[in-house]
Amino acid sequence: MNTNDIITPMLDGLTVLELDRDGLAEFAGKLLADSGADVIKIEPPAGVASRRVGPFVGDAGLQFEHYNTSKRSVVLDLESEADRAALKALAAQADVVLDGLGVGVADRLGIGWQALHATNPGLIYCSVTPFGVDGPWSSYAASDLTQLALGGVMASCGYDDLPDDDPIAPIGGHAKHLVGMMATMATLAATFEKGISGNGQFIDVSAHESIATSTEMAVPFWIYQQRDVERHTARHAMPADTPRWQHLCADGKYLLALPLYIDDTRFAALVEWFDSEGMAEDLADEKYRHSASRENEMFHVVDVIGRFCARHDSDYMFREAQVRRLPWAPVNSPDELLRDDHFTQHRDTFVEVGSNRGSHLYAKPPYLVGNPAQLRPAPTLGAHTNEVLNTLGESEYDEDALAPQRA
């Protein structure tokens, strides 16, 4: 093969040091590593806490396995002066530091932004914390659940037929994913800017602010109308009541049929479709022809859609609606999603990765690129300590002092 034909991963050559305590920086590190960056995960001698989170396959925790693919693990005890010297030497050669240690921790240890930037002016230092590095809440602790509560997401999630019931929170690391994506975007933007100016910079990413950006129209409604949104079952939270968009189909599955985003042309196609089966009722009347007047009749329109859905299977409704460019879809359970060939096969969602712990399916990054990186399994604790530290010059750290900490 001609060397000019070799395509390297898109972030090949980008070196990232990941320092993490509570997992806020892990997802950003994963996205960068799975895209080709060399992400070196710095771990304490006992390993990061996420290694001890179940469920387990053998001695491997699945949470750690998922969030740490394609990274390298280096054991350093950051309470040790010699190990901190090694960390500083690594940072002098790195492009990015992801700091998830918590506000003030790295500074106390002498490995914060000011210390590392002094020896590496091109360093991009991304701090990922619950509430940012300053302000009255900066030192507060938080969990995924409390972030969803404080950021406003839970106030918009729930059921309108249970108005006095408790708010509902998404599960599965919702806050971690949002802040991880924000940190990744900010890091890549800073990397792009560095290519122009040559300068590094400090990035302050707050999980609280990341959550607040995902509350849709709740904040604007209050700013402009001083009205709180109400929780609506399986649809957007709004200040006023809106018709339900989900309908039970003949096969027992629900279909989410959005009526508000249908322009006049597509609504006419809906009416023609329903009329071909004698179920358009009065939707061909003039008052439904244009969106301005149709919005006033939306509860009735939705009732007609519901009666049509009740006569047909969800798959038929989905496919026929899509033919008419109607944004409708069945409500899939997780097992139905994983049986969907579009998701699992045509989009190459999963790839089989082998290691000394066996061969397993791993989720690839949620995007496809022309130069993908080869996914690697999460590293065992300290698997790359010697390999990485051997790249440092002998004068940069005390190897004898480090020896007890090395894997």
DOVO-569749 format. One record per residue (C-alpha): z, x, y; residue number from 0. Coordinates in pm, 1 decimal. Layout:
% DOVO-569749
- Z;X;Y;NUM
...
% end
This chain:
% DOVO-569749
- 0.0;0.0;0.0;0
- -84.6;120.8;347.7;1
- 238.6;186.1;538.0;2
- 91.5;-10.4;829.3;3
- 95.3;-318.4;604.6;4
- 469.3;-298.1;535.4;5
- 652.6;-576.3;718.4;6
- 1014.0;-500.6;801.8;7
- 1272.5;-775.3;853.2;8
- 1287.3;-900.6;1210.6;9
- 1628.9;-748.2;1290.0;10
- 1574.3;-427.1;1095.4;11
- 1730.8;-134.6;1282.0;12
- 2002.3;-343.8;1452.6;13
- 2349.2;-217.9;1357.3;14
- 2639.0;-460.3;1390.9;15
- 3011.8;-402.0;1337.8;16
- 3194.6;-720.0;1241.1;17
- 3568.1;-731.6;1311.3;18
- 3709.6;-1065.2;1206.4;19
- 4046.9;-1222.4;1136.5;20
- 4016.1;-1601.8;1113.8;21
- 3648.3;-1636.5;1025.7;22
- 3508.4;-1730.0;1368.5;23
- 3269.9;-1432.9;1372.5;24
- 3169.9;-1449.5;1004.4;25
- 2884.3;-1698.8;1040.3;26
- 2727.0;-1507.4;1328.7;27
- 2748.3;-1192.2;1116.9;28
- 2586.9;-1373.6;825.5;29
- 2294.1;-1501.0;1033.3;30
- 2230.8;-1151.7;1170.3;31
- 2268.3;-983.5;829.5;32
- 2044.8;-1231.8;648.6;33
- 1781.1;-1166.6;916.9;34
- 1775.2;-792.8;847.3;35
- 2049.2;-645.9;1067.0;36
- 2282.8;-389.6;912.4;37
- 2612.4;-577.0;946.1;38
- 2910.0;-357.9;858.9;39
- 3215.0;-571.7;791.7;40
- 3535.0;-386.3;876.2;41
- 3815.6;-503.4;646.7;42
- 4187.0;-417.2;615.5;43
- 4300.3;-252.3;291.0;44
- 4387.4;-592.1;138.8;45
- 4057.1;-744.9;249.6;46
- 3999.8;-1027.3;498.7;47
- 4181.1;-1355.9;439.2;48
- 3863.1;-1544.9;344.3;49
- 3841.5;-1338.6;22.7;50
- 4144.5;-1531.9;-100.5;51
- 4007.1;-1880.0;-30.3;52
- 3891.1;-2081.1;-332.2;53
- 3718.9;-2213.5;-526.9;54
- 3652.8;-1901.9;-730.7;55
- 3391.8;-1785.4;-979.1;56
- 3582.3;-1518.3;-1167.6;57
- 3760.9;-1324.6;-894.5;58
- 3500.5;-1404.4;-627.5;59
- 3590.9;-1667.8;-366.6;60
- 3288.5;-1885.3;-295.4;61
- 3366.9;-1918.8;75.3;62
- 3360.7;-1541.9;118.4;63
- 3050.1;-1514.7;-100.1;64
- 2861.8;-1761.0;121.7;65
- 2958.4;-1632.0;466.4;66
- 2918.2;-1262.3;390.6;67
- 2580.7;-1227.2;223.0;68
- 2377.8;-915.0;303.4;69
- 2671.7;-735.3;470.5;70
- 2832.7;-400.2;388.3;71
- 3210.3;-374.1;348.1;72
- 3407.0;-83.4;493.0;73
- 3785.8;-61.9;456.5;74
- 3971.7;66.1;763.0;75
- 4335.4;11.3;852.8;76
- 4310.0;-45.4;1226.1;77
- 4682.8;14.9;1267.1;78
- 4609.7;377.4;1167.3;79
- 4506.8;619.8;1440.9;80
- 4269.4;804.1;1207.7;81
- 4099.7;482.5;1100.6;82
- 4061.6;368.7;1459.6;83
- 3894.9;702.6;1534.1;84
- 3647.4;631.2;1258.0;85
- 3586.7;283.1;1399.5;86
- 3519.6;429.3;1742.4;87
- 3275.1;676.6;1590.7;88
- 3091.1;392.3;1416.5;89
- 3083.7;189.8;1739.3;90
- 2932.9;486.3;1922.3;91
- 2631.3;453.2;1692.6;92
- 2621.2;71.1;1675.9;93
- 2420.7;-180.8;1876.5;94
- 2660.2;-474.7;1852.0;95
- 3029.0;-538.9;1791.9;96
- 3132.4;-889.5;1683.6;97
- 3500.2;-917.3;1770.6;98
- 3679.3;-1205.2;1597.5;99
- 4022.4;-1037.8;1592.6;100
- 4167.4;-1262.8;1862.1;101
- 4230.2;-1223.9;2234.6;102
- 4378.3;-887.1;2326.9;103
- 4404.6;-749.7;1972.5;104
- 4119.7;-498.2;2000.8;105
- 4236.3;-391.1;2346.5;106
- 4588.7;-330.3;2215.1;107
- 4442.9;-109.3;1944.8;108
- 4226.8;82.1;2190.7;109
- 3901.3;-40.3;2037.0;110
- 3814.2;-315.6;2283.9;111
- 3515.2;-350.7;2513.8;112
- 3626.0;-102.5;2779.1;113
- 3709.7;172.2;2528.1;114
- 3394.1;136.6;2320.2;115
- 3159.2;80.8;2613.7;116
- 3279.6;404.5;2773.0;117
- 3124.6;606.2;2489.9;118
- 2831.8;372.6;2421.7;119
- 2694.3;217.2;2745.1;120
- 2427.3;32.2;2548.5;121
- 2681.1;-150.6;2328.8;122
- 2671.3;-529.1;2315.3;123
- 3026.0;-652.2;2259.3;124
- 3052.8;-1018.5;2158.3;125
- 3403.9;-1164.3;2161.9;126
- 3438.4;-1483.2;1954.8;127
- 3768.0;-1663.6;2013.7;128
- 3908.2;-2018.7;2000.7;129
- 3932.6;-2065.8;2380.3;130
- 3777.8;-1761.3;2547.7;131
- 3938.7;-1439.0;2667.9;132
- 4096.6;-1581.4;2984.2;133
- 4242.4;-1905.7;3114.9;134
- 4569.0;-2086.9;3031.6;135
- 4466.6;-2157.0;2670.3;136
- 4327.8;-1812.5;2591.2;137
- 4620.0;-1713.5;2368.9;138
- 4641.2;-2047.8;2185.8;139
- 4574.6;-2074.2;1813.7;140
- 4334.0;-2332.4;1670.7;141
- 4180.2;-2450.7;1346.0;142
- 3847.9;-2617.5;1275.0;143
- 4019.1;-2957.8;1288.4;144
- 4203.7;-2900.1;1615.6;145
- 3885.0;-2767.8;1775.7;146
- 3705.0;-3090.1;1684.6;147
- 3992.9;-3289.2;1834.4;148
- 4020.1;-3091.1;2158.1;149
- 3643.4;-3060.7;2207.7;150
- 3583.1;-3436.3;2201.2;151
- 3386.0;-3470.5;1877.0;152
- 3651.0;-3670.6;1692.9;153
- 3679.6;-3923.9;1976.4;154
- 3313.8;-4016.1;1917.8;155
- 3327.9;-4035.4;1538.2;156
- 3453.8;-4335.0;1343.4;157
- 3380.3;-4700.4;1266.5;158
- 3332.0;-4986.1;1509.1;159
- 3456.5;-5243.2;1258.6;160
- 3788.0;-5050.8;1247.7;161
- 3844.8;-4998.2;1622.2;162
- 4211.1;-4911.7;1583.3;163
- 4159.5;-4677.3;1289.8;164
- 4199.5;-4300.7;1311.8;165
- 3915.5;-4085.0;1450.1;166
- 3689.0;-3915.1;1197.2;167
- 3620.0;-3542.6;1186.1;168
- 3322.0;-3371.5;1020.6;169
- 3428.0;-3131.7;746.5;170
- 3302.5;-2797.1;623.6;171
- 3358.3;-2552.6;908.2;172
- 3184.2;-2753.8;1179.9;173
- 3345.9;-2551.6;1460.2;174
- 3282.9;-2220.6;1283.5;175
- 2914.3;-2302.1;1247.6;176
- 2871.0;-2409.1;1608.7;177
- 3047.8;-2106.3;1756.5;178
- 2864.9;-1879.6;1511.0;179
- 2526.3;-2008.3;1625.4;180
- 2624.1;-1972.3;1991.4;181
- 2742.7;-1614.9;1929.7;182
- 2419.3;-1532.5;1748.1;183
- 2202.6;-1670.3;2028.2;184
- 2402.6;-1488.8;2295.7;185
- 2388.9;-1162.6;2099.8;186
- 2013.3;-1183.9;2051.2;187
- 1962.2;-1268.3;2418.3;188
- 2170.9;-966.2;2517.9;189
- 1972.8;-750.7;2273.1;190
- 1649.1;-866.9;2434.9;191
- 1786.1;-790.5;2782.1;192
- 1901.1;-448.0;2664.8;193
- 1541.1;-375.5;2566.3;194
- 1451.2;-420.9;2933.8;195
- 1747.0;-263.9;3114.9;196
- 1889.7;-34.3;2848.5;197
- 2236.8;-164.5;2926.4;198
- 2487.1;-329.8;2698.3;199
- 2718.9;-608.9;2806.7;200
- 3030.4;-807.6;2722.3;201
- 2983.7;-1159.7;2582.3;202
- 3267.5;-1413.4;2580.9;203
- 3202.4;-1696.0;2331.9;204
- 3455.0;-1979.9;2310.3;205
- 3472.2;-2214.3;2011.1;206
- 3616.5;-2483.0;2239.2;207
- 3317.2;-2471.6;2472.9;208
- 3076.5;-2458.0;2178.8;209
- 3227.9;-2780.7;2043.4;210
- 3222.2;-2951.2;2383.0;211
- 2844.2;-2904.1;2405.3;212
- 2797.0;-3113.8;2089.0;213
- 2947.8;-3439.3;2218.0;214
- 2606.1;-3578.7;2315.7;215
- 2637.5;-3820.7;2609.9;216
- 3015.6;-3869.5;2603.3;217
- 3088.6;-3635.1;2893.9;218
- 2793.2;-3746.9;3113.6;219
- 2891.4;-4112.1;3065.1;220
- 3235.3;-4032.3;3203.2;221
- 3107.0;-3814.2;3487.3;222
- 2854.3;-4068.8;3612.5;223
- 3011.4;-4400.9;3509.9;224
- 3381.4;-4326.7;3442.1;225
- 3336.6;-4500.7;3106.4;226
- 3456.6;-4373.3;2770.5;227
- 3225.8;-4401.9;2473.2;228
- 3333.5;-4615.3;2177.1;229
- 3301.0;-4511.4;1814.4;230
- 3005.3;-4681.1;1646.0;231
- 2940.6;-4681.9;1273.3;232
- 2654.0;-4446.6;1178.8;233
- 2504.7;-4433.2;1526.4;234
- 2564.8;-4267.7;1860.0;235
- 2888.7;-4341.4;2043.8;236
- 2818.6;-4551.1;2354.7;237
- 3028.0;-4725.4;2622.6;238
- 2896.1;-5066.8;2514.1;239
- 2819.5;-5233.2;2182.8;240
- 2486.2;-5154.8;2019.8;241
- 2320.9;-5306.3;1711.9;242
- 2369.2;-5136.3;1378.3;243
- 2081.2;-4917.8;1269.5;244
- 2156.0;-4887.5;898.3;245
- 2043.5;-5154.0;653.8;246
- 2106.4;-5208.2;283.5;247
- 1782.5;-5195.6;86.3;248
- 1692.2;-5365.3;-241.9;249
- 1774.7;-5051.1;-443.4;250
- 2132.2;-5039.5;-310.2;251
- 2070.3;-4750.7;-69.8;252
- 2104.5;-4763.9;305.2;253
- 1816.2;-4693.6;541.4;254
- 1874.6;-4563.4;891.6;255
- 1615.3;-4744.9;1103.0;256
- 1625.2;-4635.5;1466.3;257
- 1482.2;-4915.1;1685.5;258
- 1546.7;-4766.0;2030.5;259
- 1303.7;-4473.5;2010.0;260
- 996.7;-4680.0;1924.4;261
- 728.9;-4693.2;2193.1;262
- 511.5;-5000.9;2240.4;263
- 229.3;-4869.1;2022.4;264
- 455.8;-4793.0;1728.7;265
- 639.1;-5123.8;1769.7;266
- 304.5;-5301.8;1744.7;267
- 242.4;-5111.6;1418.9;268
- 584.1;-5226.9;1293.5;269
- 500.9;-5588.6;1374.7;270
- 163.5;-5559.1;1198.6;271
- 335.4;-5410.0;891.0;272
- 600.8;-5681.6;876.6;273
- 340.8;-5954.2;943.4;274
- 124.1;-5831.9;652.2;275
- 411.3;-5940.0;426.5;276
- 489.4;-6256.6;620.0;277
- 819.3;-6124.3;754.0;278
- 749.5;-6050.6;1123.4;279
- 921.0;-6375.5;1225.5;280
- 879.3;-6401.4;1605.9;281
- 836.7;-6029.1;1683.0;282
- 473.1;-6083.0;1786.5;283
- 589.2;-6287.9;2087.1;284
- 517.5;-6152.0;2433.2;285
- 883.6;-6079.0;2512.5;286
- 889.1;-5807.4;2245.3;287
- 562.8;-5641.3;2345.3;288
- 704.5;-5402.2;2605.8;289
- 1013.1;-5183.4;2573.5;290
- 1170.2;-5298.4;2902.6;291
- 1199.9;-5658.3;2783.4;292
- 1237.7;-5571.0;2414.7;293
- 1563.2;-5383.9;2482.6;294
- 1724.5;-5712.9;2587.0;295
- 1638.9;-5859.7;2244.9;296
- 1737.1;-5558.5;2036.5;297
- 2010.0;-5731.6;1835.3;298
- 1755.0;-5982.6;1709.1;299
- 1493.3;-5712.9;1643.9;300
- 1745.4;-5526.0;1432.6;301
- 1830.9;-5841.9;1237.4;302
- 1462.4;-5886.1;1150.0;303
- 1439.9;-5522.6;1038.9;304
- 1749.7;-5572.2;824.2;305
- 1601.6;-5873.7;645.8;306
- 1282.5;-5678.0;576.3;307
- 1480.2;-5382.6;437.9;308
- 1674.2;-5611.4;204.3;309
- 1348.0;-5701.0;28.8;310
- 1230.3;-5343.4;-32.7;311
- 1347.7;-5017.1;-185.6;312
- 1460.9;-4739.7;49.5;313
- 1190.9;-4494.7;-62.8;314
- 916.7;-4747.3;14.1;315
- 1069.2;-4814.6;355.0;316
- 1095.4;-4444.1;431.3;317
- 737.2;-4358.9;339.5;318
- 572.5;-4664.3;495.3;319
- 774.4;-4620.9;814.1;320
- 669.3;-4256.1;838.4;321
- 302.4;-4357.8;801.4;322
- 356.5;-4556.9;1122.3;323
- 550.2;-4267.4;1283.0;324
- 875.1;-4463.1;1280.2;325
- 1177.7;-4224.8;1265.5;326
- 1345.0;-4395.8;971.3;327
- 1506.2;-4234.6;667.9;328
- 1731.4;-4319.3;371.8;329
- 2095.8;-4211.2;384.2;330
- 2110.9;-3943.0;114.5;331
- 2419.0;-3832.7;-73.6;332
- 2462.1;-3455.7;-128.4;333
- 2328.0;-3473.4;-484.5;334
- 2020.2;-3665.6;-364.0;335
- 1958.8;-3401.7;-96.7;336
- 1970.9;-3126.7;-358.8;337
- 1718.3;-3315.7;-572.6;338
- 1474.4;-3334.2;-281.6;339
- 1180.2;-3103.4;-354.6;340
- 1092.2;-3075.7;15.0;341
- 1434.8;-2931.0;89.7;342
- 1493.5;-2718.6;-218.7;343
- 1140.8;-2608.5;-316.9;344
- 888.8;-2631.9;-33.5;345
- 1131.6;-2493.7;223.9;346
- 1262.0;-2216.0;-5.5;347
- 1618.7;-2318.7;70.5;348
- 1774.4;-2127.6;-218.3;349
- 1707.5;-1789.6;-372.8;350
- 1849.5;-1635.3;-688.5;351
- 2044.5;-1318.1;-620.1;352
- 2181.9;-1091.5;-888.7;353
- 2481.3;-860.8;-879.2;354
- 2737.2;-710.9;-1113.3;355
- 2906.6;-1052.3;-1100.6;356
- 2601.0;-1223.9;-1245.2;357
- 2304.6;-1407.9;-1098.5;358
- 2356.3;-1708.6;-870.3;359
- 2166.4;-1926.1;-626.7;360
- 2237.0;-1852.4;-261.2;361
- 2139.2;-2049.9;47.1;362
- 1888.3;-1865.3;263.6;363
- 1898.8;-1871.4;647.2;364
- 1809.3;-2216.3;787.7;365
- 1473.5;-2096.9;917.5;366
- 1159.8;-1937.3;775.4;367
- 1005.2;-1625.7;929.3;368
- 703.5;-1416.3;844.6;369
- 914.6;-1108.1;780.4;370
- 1222.6;-1229.4;591.6;371
- 1500.0;-998.6;479.1;372
- 1592.8;-975.9;113.0;373
- 1918.1;-1162.5;62.9;374
- 2196.2;-956.4;-92.1;375
- 2523.9;-1081.6;-243.5;376
- 2847.1;-1048.7;-50.7;377
- 3001.5;-703.6;-96.3;378
- 3307.9;-623.9;-300.0;379
- 3599.4;-492.0;-95.6;380
- 3525.5;-146.8;45.8;381
- 3204.9;-109.7;-153.9;382
- 3034.4;81.7;127.6;383
- 3325.9;270.7;282.0;384
- 3219.6;614.3;161.4;385
- 2851.8;545.3;219.6;386
- 2903.6;443.3;581.7;387
- 3169.9;699.8;678.8;388
- 2964.2;982.0;531.8;389
- 2708.7;919.9;808.4;390
- 2964.8;1031.4;1067.7;391
- 2999.9;1388.7;1183.3;392
- 3299.2;1585.7;1052.4;393
- 3447.7;1614.7;1401.3;394
- 3450.9;1238.8;1458.9;395
- 3744.1;1150.2;1235.5;396
- 4006.5;1304.0;1012.0;397
- 3870.9;1258.2;659.3;398
- 4195.8;1366.8;496.0;399
- 4391.1;1106.7;694.9;400
- 4141.4;838.7;593.8;401
- 4138.1;920.0;223.9;402
- 4422.6;688.5;117.2;403
- 4241.8;393.4;274.8;404
- 3903.5;453.0;116.9;405
- 3779.8;248.7;-175.4;406
% end
